[in-house]
Amino acid sequence: MSAWNAAGTTVEEKDYTKWCTEKLEKDLLGCASSQAEASSKVKKVSKCDGLANVCVIKGTARPGLDLHVSLDWEVELTDKTYKGSLDYPEVTIEGLRSSAIDKSRSFKKEVQAEHASEVDALLSSLEDDVAAKLEACVLELEAKC
């Protein structure tokens, strides 16, 4: 809260969008998973935009987050590589807390039946890593309150 608004009688908003998107772009590029001789990783953050802020209303700081995040991924198996994307159209604090973030996977080419379970497991693990990075960013945003 600003010194001029010490009583908290005026609504204040501080924009953290640039900080948040830059942090997520950096952190999400580090997301990866592996098992045996196979691995998955985020190759590119193709979209990370929206809003991240802290509002002070009636003397209480409240963080806000509403982002659209899209990631390009790659799964490397011993004999095959698959590529695709993960799309998170509405990343919010409430959604992260309730584990109700909508996401969708897309593949550049169809996964062969013999690789389906391995690719699914690797992508599920990668999605868990992405969720952890999103949650860590929310915790840092809340610390700014």
C-alpha positions as CSV (number, residue, x, y, z in Angstrom):
1,M,0.0,0.0,0.0
2,S,1.3,3.4,-0.8
3,A,2.2,6.0,1.8
4,W,-0.5,8.4,0.5
5,N,-3.1,5.6,1.0
6,A,-2.1,4.5,4.5
7,A,-5.7,4.2,5.6
8,G,-6.5,1.9,2.6
9,T,-9.5,3.9,1.7
10,T,-8.7,4.1,-2.0
11,V,-8.3,1.1,-4.4
12,E,-4.8,0.7,-5.6
13,E,-3.5,-1.6,-8.3
14,K,0.1,-2.5,-9.1
15,D,0.8,-4.3,-12.4
16,Y,3.1,-7.3,-12.3
17,T,2.3,-8.6,-15.8
18,K,5.8,-8.0,-17.2
19,W,7.5,-9.5,-14.3
20,C,5.2,-12.5,-14.2
21,T,5.4,-13.3,-18.0
22,E,9.2,-12.9,-18.1
23,K,9.6,-15.2,-15.1
24,L,7.2,-17.8,-16.4
25,E,8.8,-17.8,-19.9
26,K,12.2,-18.4,-18.2
27,D,11.0,-21.0,-15.7
28,L,8.7,-23.0,-18.1
29,L,11.6,-23.5,-20.5
30,G,13.2,-25.5,-17.7
31,C,10.3,-28.0,-17.4
32,A,11.2,-31.5,-18.3
33,S,10.6,-35.1,-17.3
34,S,12.3,-38.4,-17.9
35,Q,12.0,-42.1,-17.3
36,A,14.3,-44.9,-18.4
37,E,15.8,-43.8,-21.8
38,A,12.9,-41.4,-22.7
39,S,12.3,-37.8,-21.9
40,S,10.0,-34.8,-22.5
41,K,10.7,-31.1,-22.3
42,V,9.3,-27.7,-23.1
43,K,11.0,-26.5,-26.2
44,K,9.4,-23.1,-26.5
45,V,6.9,-20.8,-24.7
46,S,4.9,-19.7,-27.7
47,K,2.4,-17.6,-25.7
48,C,2.4,-16.1,-22.2
49,D,0.1,-13.1,-21.9
50,G,-2.7,-11.8,-19.8
51,L,-2.7,-10.0,-16.5
52,A,-0.9,-10.3,-13.2
53,N,-1.5,-7.7,-10.5
54,V,-1.9,-6.9,-6.8
55,C,-4.9,-4.8,-5.8
56,V,-5.2,-3.2,-2.4
57,I,-8.9,-2.9,-1.6
58,K,-10.1,-1.7,1.8
59,G,-6.5,-2.1,3.1
60,T,-6.2,-5.7,2.0
61,A,-3.7,-6.7,-0.7
62,R,-5.2,-9.2,-3.2
63,P,-3.1,-10.8,-5.9
64,G,-4.7,-11.5,-9.3
65,L,-3.7,-13.6,-12.2
66,D,-5.4,-14.4,-15.5
67,L,-2.9,-15.7,-18.1
68,H,-3.0,-17.7,-21.4
69,V,0.0,-19.9,-21.7
70,S,1.0,-22.1,-24.6
71,L,4.0,-24.3,-24.7
72,D,5.7,-26.4,-27.5
73,W,7.0,-29.7,-26.2
74,E,9.1,-32.6,-27.4
75,V,9.1,-36.2,-26.3
76,E,12.1,-38.3,-27.2
77,L,11.9,-42.1,-27.0
78,T,14.8,-44.4,-27.9
79,D,13.4,-44.9,-31.5
80,K,11.0,-42.0,-32.1
81,T,10.4,-38.3,-31.4
82,Y,7.0,-36.7,-31.0
83,K,6.2,-33.0,-30.9
84,G,3.2,-31.0,-30.0
85,S,1.8,-28.3,-27.7
86,L,0.2,-27.7,-24.4
87,D,-2.4,-24.9,-24.1
88,Y,-3.5,-23.4,-20.8
89,P,-6.2,-20.9,-21.9
90,E,-7.0,-19.5,-18.4
91,V,-4.4,-19.8,-15.7
92,T,-5.9,-18.2,-12.5
93,I,-4.9,-18.4,-8.8
94,E,-8.2,-20.0,-8.0
95,G,-7.8,-22.6,-10.7
96,L,-4.3,-23.5,-9.6
97,R,-5.4,-23.8,-6.0
98,S,-8.3,-26.1,-6.9
99,S,-6.2,-28.1,-9.5
100,A,-8.9,-27.1,-12.1
101,I,-6.7,-25.5,-14.8
102,D,-8.1,-26.3,-18.2
103,K,-5.4,-27.6,-20.5
104,S,-5.2,-29.3,-23.8
105,R,-2.6,-31.3,-25.6
106,S,-2.1,-31.4,-29.3
107,F,0.3,-33.5,-31.4
108,K,2.0,-32.7,-34.7
109,K,1.6,-36.3,-35.7
110,E,-0.4,-39.2,-34.3
111,V,1.4,-41.2,-31.6
112,Q,1.9,-44.9,-32.6
113,A,-0.1,-47.3,-30.4
114,E,3.0,-48.9,-29.0
115,H,4.2,-45.5,-27.7
116,A,0.9,-44.2,-26.4
117,S,1.2,-45.1,-22.8
118,E,4.9,-44.0,-22.5
119,V,4.2,-40.6,-24.3
120,D,1.1,-40.1,-22.0
121,A,3.2,-40.8,-18.9
122,L,6.0,-38.4,-19.9
123,L,3.5,-35.6,-20.8
124,S,1.6,-36.1,-17.6
125,S,4.9,-35.7,-15.7
126,L,5.8,-32.7,-17.8
127,E,2.3,-31.1,-17.0
128,D,3.0,-31.7,-13.3
129,D,6.3,-29.8,-13.6
130,V,4.5,-26.9,-15.5
131,A,1.8,-26.8,-12.7
132,A,4.6,-26.6,-10.1
133,K,6.2,-23.7,-11.9
134,L,2.9,-21.9,-12.3
135,E,2.2,-22.3,-8.5
136,A,5.7,-21.1,-7.6
137,C,5.1,-18.0,-9.6
138,V,1.8,-17.4,-7.8
139,L,3.5,-17.8,-4.4
140,E,6.1,-15.1,-5.5
141,L,3.2,-12.8,-6.6
142,E,1.5,-13.3,-3.2
143,A,4.8,-12.5,-1.5
144,K,4.7,-9.1,-3.2
145,C,1.4,-8.2,-1.3
